[in-house]
Amino acid sequence: MTASAGTAVFVLSLMSIPICYLFNSLIYSNSAEAFYFAGCTTVLILAISARFMLKKKTPVDPLFYVYAVYAFLSVVNLIIGLEQDNIIDGFVTFYLKVADPHINTAHGHMISYWDGCSHYLMYLLMIAAITWGDSYRAIGLYWVGSFLMRAIVYILGNAVGKYGTHVGPLFLLYLLYISVSVWACFRIFSQPSSRAVQLTSTEEAERKSLLHRPLDLLFIIYLIPAFAFCVFRGLIVLDCSGKWVQDYTQQYEPYLRDPSAYPKVQMLVSMLYSGPYYIITLYGLLVPGCEWMPDLTLVHSGALAQAQFSHIGASLHTRTPFSYRVPADSQPLFLLVNVLYAVVPQALCYRCHTQPAFFLRSTLAKKTE
């Protein structure tokens, strides 16, 4: 019995668990011969497994194989996060001792969990879509936003933070990952959109005023304070000297002052990325026919989900020095504000994709242009 391509990738990704444990054990045995044998055996097992499970209907889309490798690495990242939290032991101890110092920061720690859970699920969904011949553009664009936010913050954080002098060979491997991922981003953007909305639905949606679209009105009301919030946090990391800034930092988000520079870079990137996005989105919700809205909300919601997950987790994690963690009495308000800031864009993205008629132009309007 031959498993489908998607099932094969799932099984092969789970093989990273025994492989990590085997390599960790052999490295600590100080046997170069055993390490070489383990490496050759691992490659042989993976090759044979792939041959038997994919001997029928091998996918021709090269992204399938990229996501297959990324799914394997995502499970490794989850193992790294679990071992850093002492939930498991003896799987990647050797790696944690020689890895980029960034992986041992609170920010890097949360990225391990994000990649091991959220990205892993995205990879499996995209692999399933490729296997079944469905469009993977929507989930792909969400991953693009998440990847871009992670990559920009990581590279700039390494360049300006206190870990910039510790960049080693592993950073070069990360650049290879960046290069392949950028190629994947362009390929995802080249996928055709699969929206199909009737002409009458589009015309009816365009005729509705904002008062007859109460959900869109709520989103517009949200976008204004969201814009102010992202600019406010950007000003904080730019060392704004106002007393209200100092009070907010000390009481609610002291992590913004963490010397690792990752939270500072995160807020600056968010301000320069989310700020213009909120203004453009206001326009898209007011003026009908903005066909770029659904794709834009997908990319932004993926980026913001990754950013807020890392920021919230690092602000509360024990790897962050105590003086930079959120005070216990301020945690409820901190979580309320930051969770809402992350969740509402997901709701807006869902609205744009489930009811896209307002954002599409009628065929008559396109012919007139």
C-alpha positions as CSV (number, residue, x, y, z in Angstrom):
1,M,0.0,0.0,0.0
2,T,1.4,3.4,-1.0
3,A,0.8,6.4,1.1
4,S,-0.1,9.7,-0.5
5,A,2.6,12.4,-0.9
6,G,1.2,14.4,1.9
7,T,1.2,11.5,4.3
8,A,4.8,10.7,3.3
9,V,5.9,14.2,4.2
10,F,4.2,14.0,7.6
11,V,5.8,10.6,8.4
12,L,9.2,11.8,7.2
13,S,9.0,15.0,9.3
14,L,8.3,13.0,12.4
15,M,11.5,11.0,11.7
16,S,13.4,14.1,12.9
17,I,12.6,13.1,16.5
18,P,14.6,9.8,16.5
19,I,17.2,11.3,14.3
20,C,17.9,14.2,16.7
21,Y,18.1,11.9,19.6
22,L,20.4,9.5,17.7
23,F,22.8,12.3,16.7
24,N,22.8,13.9,20.1
25,S,23.7,10.5,21.7
26,L,26.5,9.8,19.2
27,I,28.1,13.2,19.4
28,Y,28.4,12.8,23.2
29,S,29.9,9.4,22.7
30,N,32.9,11.2,21.1
31,S,33.0,8.6,18.3
32,A,33.6,10.1,14.8
33,E,33.0,6.8,13.2
34,A,29.7,6.3,14.9
35,F,28.7,9.8,13.9
36,Y,29.6,9.2,10.3
37,F,27.7,5.9,10.3
38,A,24.6,7.6,11.8
39,G,24.6,10.3,9.2
40,C,24.9,7.8,6.3
41,T,22.2,5.6,7.8
42,T,19.9,8.6,8.3
43,V,20.2,9.7,4.7
44,L,19.7,6.1,3.5
45,I,16.6,5.6,5.6
46,L,15.1,8.9,4.3
47,A,15.9,8.1,0.7
48,I,14.4,4.6,0.9
49,S,11.3,5.9,2.8
50,A,10.8,8.6,0.2
51,R,11.2,6.2,-2.7
52,F,8.7,3.7,-1.4
53,M,6.1,6.3,-0.3
54,L,6.4,8.5,-3.3
55,K,6.8,6.0,-6.0
56,K,3.4,6.9,-7.4
57,K,2.2,10.4,-8.5
58,T,5.3,12.3,-7.4
59,P,4.3,16.1,-7.3
60,V,6.0,18.2,-10.0
61,D,5.7,21.5,-8.1
62,P,9.1,22.2,-6.7
63,L,7.5,24.0,-3.7
64,F,6.3,20.6,-2.5
65,Y,9.9,19.6,-1.8
66,V,10.8,22.9,-0.2
67,Y,7.8,22.6,2.2
68,A,8.8,18.9,2.8
69,V,12.2,20.0,4.0
70,Y,10.8,22.9,6.0
71,A,8.3,20.6,7.7
72,F,11.2,18.4,8.8
73,L,13.0,21.5,10.2
74,S,9.9,22.8,11.9
75,V,9.7,19.6,14.0
76,V,13.4,20.1,14.9
77,N,12.6,23.7,16.0
78,L,9.8,22.4,18.2
79,I,12.2,19.9,19.8
80,I,14.6,22.8,20.4
81,G,11.9,24.9,22.2
82,L,10.8,21.9,24.3
83,E,14.4,21.1,25.4
84,Q,15.1,24.8,26.2
85,D,12.1,24.6,28.6
86,N,13.4,21.4,30.1
87,I,10.3,19.5,29.0
88,I,12.4,17.0,27.2
89,D,16.2,16.3,27.4
90,G,18.9,14.6,25.3
91,F,17.6,15.5,21.8
92,V,19.4,18.7,20.7
93,T,21.8,19.4,23.6
94,F,24.8,19.5,21.3
95,Y,23.1,22.0,19.1
96,L,22.2,24.4,21.9
97,K,25.8,24.6,23.0
98,V,27.1,25.6,19.6
99,A,24.1,27.4,18.1
100,D,23.7,31.1,17.3
101,P,23.2,32.9,20.7
102,H,19.9,34.3,19.3
103,I,18.3,30.8,19.7
104,N,18.8,31.0,23.4
105,T,17.1,34.4,23.8
106,A,13.4,34.7,24.7
107,H,12.7,36.0,21.2
108,G,14.5,33.1,19.5
109,H,12.8,30.7,21.9
110,M,9.3,31.9,20.9
111,I,10.2,31.7,17.2
112,S,11.1,28.0,17.8
113,Y,7.6,27.4,19.1
114,W,6.0,29.4,16.3
115,D,7.9,27.6,13.6
116,G,7.4,24.2,15.3
117,C,3.6,24.7,15.6
118,S,2.1,27.3,13.3
119,H,4.6,27.1,10.4
120,Y,4.5,23.3,10.6
121,L,0.7,23.3,10.2
122,M,1.0,25.8,7.2
123,Y,3.5,23.6,5.5
124,L,1.3,20.5,5.8
125,L,-1.7,22.4,4.5
126,M,0.3,23.7,1.5
127,I,1.7,20.3,0.8
128,A,-1.9,18.8,1.0
129,A,-3.1,21.5,-1.5
130,I,-0.3,20.8,-3.9
131,T,-0.9,17.0,-3.7
132,W,-4.6,17.5,-4.4
133,G,-4.1,20.0,-7.1
134,D,-5.8,22.8,-5.2
135,S,-4.8,26.5,-4.9
136,Y,-2.4,27.2,-2.0
137,R,-2.1,30.9,-2.6
138,A,-4.1,32.0,0.4
139,I,-2.2,29.9,3.0
140,G,1.0,30.7,1.1
141,L,0.5,34.5,1.4
142,Y,-0.2,34.1,5.2
143,W,3.1,32.2,5.5
144,V,4.9,34.9,3.4
145,G,3.9,37.6,5.9
146,S,5.0,35.5,8.8
147,F,8.3,34.6,7.2
148,L,9.1,38.2,6.2
149,M,8.5,39.5,9.6
150,R,10.6,36.8,11.2
151,A,13.5,37.2,8.7
152,I,13.7,41.0,8.9
153,V,13.7,41.1,12.7
154,Y,16.2,38.3,12.9
155,I,18.7,39.8,10.5
156,L,18.4,43.4,11.7
157,G,18.4,42.2,15.4
158,N,21.7,40.3,14.8
159,A,23.2,43.3,13.0
160,V,22.5,45.9,15.7
161,G,22.0,43.9,18.9
162,K,24.5,42.6,21.4
163,Y,24.7,39.3,19.6
164,G,25.9,40.8,16.4
165,T,29.5,39.9,17.1
166,H,28.6,36.2,17.6
167,V,27.4,35.6,14.0
168,G,28.9,32.3,12.9
169,P,28.6,29.6,10.2
170,L,25.0,28.8,11.3
171,F,24.0,32.3,10.2
172,L,25.2,31.5,6.7
173,L,22.9,28.5,6.7
174,Y,20.1,30.8,7.7
175,L,20.9,33.0,4.8
176,L,20.5,30.0,2.5
177,Y,17.1,29.4,4.1
178,I,16.2,33.1,3.5
179,S,17.2,32.8,-0.2
180,V,15.1,29.7,-0.8
181,S,12.2,31.2,1.1
182,V,12.3,34.4,-1.0
183,W,12.2,32.4,-4.1
184,A,9.1,30.5,-2.6
185,C,7.5,33.9,-1.9
186,F,7.7,35.0,-5.5
187,R,6.3,31.7,-6.7
188,I,3.4,32.0,-4.3
189,F,2.6,35.5,-5.5
190,S,2.6,34.2,-9.1
191,Q,-0.2,31.7,-8.3
192,P,-3.5,32.8,-9.8
193,S,-6.3,34.0,-7.5
194,S,-9.3,31.6,-7.3
195,R,-12.0,34.2,-6.3
196,A,-15.3,33.7,-8.1
197,V,-18.0,36.3,-7.2
198,Q,-21.1,36.9,-9.3
199,L,-21.5,40.3,-11.0
200,T,-24.7,41.1,-9.2
201,S,-23.1,40.4,-5.8
202,T,-20.3,42.8,-6.6
203,E,-22.6,45.6,-7.8
204,E,-24.9,45.2,-4.7
205,A,-21.8,45.3,-2.4
206,E,-20.5,48.5,-4.1
207,R,-23.8,50.3,-3.6
208,K,-23.9,49.8,0.2
209,S,-22.8,52.7,2.2
210,L,-20.6,52.3,5.3
211,L,-23.6,52.7,7.6
212,H,-25.1,49.6,6.0
213,R,-21.8,47.7,6.6
214,P,-21.6,47.7,10.4
215,L,-18.8,45.1,10.5
216,D,-16.6,47.3,8.3
217,L,-17.4,50.3,10.4
218,L,-16.2,48.4,13.5
219,F,-12.9,47.6,11.6
220,I,-12.5,51.2,10.7
221,I,-13.0,52.3,14.3
222,Y,-10.3,49.7,15.3
223,L,-7.8,50.8,12.7
224,I,-7.4,54.3,14.1
225,P,-6.3,53.3,17.7
226,A,-4.3,50.4,16.2
227,F,-2.3,52.9,14.0
228,A,-1.7,55.1,17.1
229,F,-0.6,52.0,19.1
230,C,2.0,50.8,16.6
231,V,3.4,54.4,16.2
232,F,3.4,54.8,20.0
233,R,5.5,51.7,20.5
234,G,7.8,52.7,17.7
235,L,8.4,56.0,19.5
236,I,9.2,54.2,22.7
237,V,12.0,52.2,21.2
238,L,13.3,55.4,19.6
239,D,13.9,56.6,23.1
240,C,11.1,59.2,23.3
241,S,11.7,61.1,26.6
242,G,8.1,61.9,27.5
243,K,7.0,61.0,31.0
244,W,4.0,59.0,29.7
245,V,6.3,56.9,27.6
246,Q,8.5,56.1,30.7
247,D,5.5,55.3,32.8
248,Y,4.1,52.9,30.1
249,T,7.4,51.2,29.6
250,Q,7.9,50.6,33.3
251,Q,4.4,49.5,34.1
252,Y,3.3,47.5,31.0
253,E,6.0,46.7,28.5
254,P,9.5,46.9,30.0
255,Y,10.6,44.2,27.5
256,L,10.8,47.0,24.9
257,R,14.0,48.1,26.7
258,D,15.6,44.6,26.5
259,P,19.3,45.0,25.4
260,S,19.0,42.1,22.9
261,A,17.6,44.7,20.4
262,Y,15.1,42.2,19.0
263,P,12.0,43.9,20.6
264,K,13.3,47.3,19.5
265,V,13.7,46.1,15.9
266,Q,10.4,44.3,16.1
267,M,8.6,47.6,17.1
268,L,10.4,49.6,14.4
269,V,9.5,47.1,11.7
270,S,5.9,47.0,12.9
271,M,5.6,50.7,12.9
272,L,7.1,51.1,9.4
273,Y,5.0,48.1,8.1
274,S,1.7,48.2,10.0
275,G,1.5,52.0,10.1
276,P,1.1,52.4,6.3
277,Y,-1.0,49.3,6.2
278,Y,-3.6,50.7,8.5
279,I,-3.9,53.8,6.4
280,I,-4.2,51.8,3.1
281,T,-6.7,49.5,4.7
282,L,-8.9,52.5,5.8
283,Y,-9.0,53.5,2.1
284,G,-9.8,49.9,1.0
285,L,-12.7,49.7,3.4
286,L,-14.1,53.0,2.3
287,V,-13.7,52.8,-1.5
288,P,-15.1,49.8,-3.3
289,G,-13.1,47.9,-5.9
290,C,-9.8,47.6,-4.1
291,E,-8.9,44.1,-5.3
292,W,-5.6,44.1,-3.5
293,M,-7.3,44.1,-0.1
294,P,-7.7,40.3,0.4
295,D,-4.1,39.6,-0.4
296,L,-2.8,42.5,1.6
297,T,-4.8,41.4,4.7
298,L,-3.4,37.9,4.4
299,V,0.2,39.0,4.3
300,H,-0.3,41.5,7.2
301,S,-2.2,39.2,9.4
302,G,0.5,36.5,9.0
303,A,3.2,39.0,9.9
304,L,1.4,40.4,12.9
305,A,0.5,37.0,14.3
306,Q,4.1,36.0,14.3
307,A,5.3,39.3,15.7
308,Q,2.7,39.4,18.5
309,F,3.2,35.8,19.4
310,S,7.0,36.4,19.8
311,H,6.5,39.7,21.6
312,I,3.9,38.4,24.1
313,G,5.8,35.2,24.8
314,A,9.2,36.9,25.2
315,S,7.7,39.6,27.5
316,L,6.5,36.9,29.9
317,H,9.1,34.2,29.5
318,T,11.6,33.3,32.2
319,R,14.5,33.6,29.8
320,T,13.9,37.4,29.8
321,P,15.6,39.1,32.7
322,F,13.1,39.8,35.5
323,S,13.5,43.6,35.2
324,Y,12.3,43.4,31.6
325,R,9.3,41.1,32.2
326,V,5.8,42.4,32.4
327,P,4.9,43.1,36.1
328,A,2.4,40.6,37.5
329,D,-0.3,43.3,38.3
330,S,-0.1,44.6,34.7
331,Q,-0.3,41.3,32.9
332,P,-4.1,41.2,32.4
333,L,-4.2,44.6,30.7
334,F,-1.0,43.8,28.7
335,L,-2.5,40.5,27.5
336,L,-5.9,42.1,26.6
337,V,-4.3,44.9,24.5
338,N,-1.8,42.7,22.7
339,V,-4.1,39.8,22.1
340,L,-6.7,42.1,20.6
341,Y,-4.0,43.8,18.5
342,A,-3.2,40.4,17.1
343,V,-6.7,38.9,16.7
344,V,-8.6,41.7,15.1
345,P,-6.4,41.7,11.9
346,Q,-7.2,37.9,11.6
347,A,-10.9,38.7,11.8
348,L,-10.5,41.4,9.1
349,C,-8.6,39.0,6.9
350,Y,-11.4,36.4,7.3
351,R,-14.0,39.0,6.4
352,C,-12.1,40.0,3.2
353,H,-11.8,36.4,2.0
354,T,-15.3,35.1,2.9
355,Q,-17.1,38.2,1.6
356,P,-14.8,39.7,-1.1
357,A,-17.6,41.2,-3.3
358,F,-17.0,44.8,-2.0
359,F,-13.3,44.6,-3.0
360,L,-13.9,43.3,-6.5
361,R,-14.6,45.4,-9.5
362,S,-17.5,44.5,-11.8
363,T,-16.7,43.3,-15.3
364,L,-18.4,46.5,-16.7
365,A,-16.0,48.7,-14.7
366,K,-13.0,46.8,-16.0
367,K,-14.1,47.1,-19.6
368,T,-14.7,50.9,-19.1
369,E,-11.1,51.3,-17.9
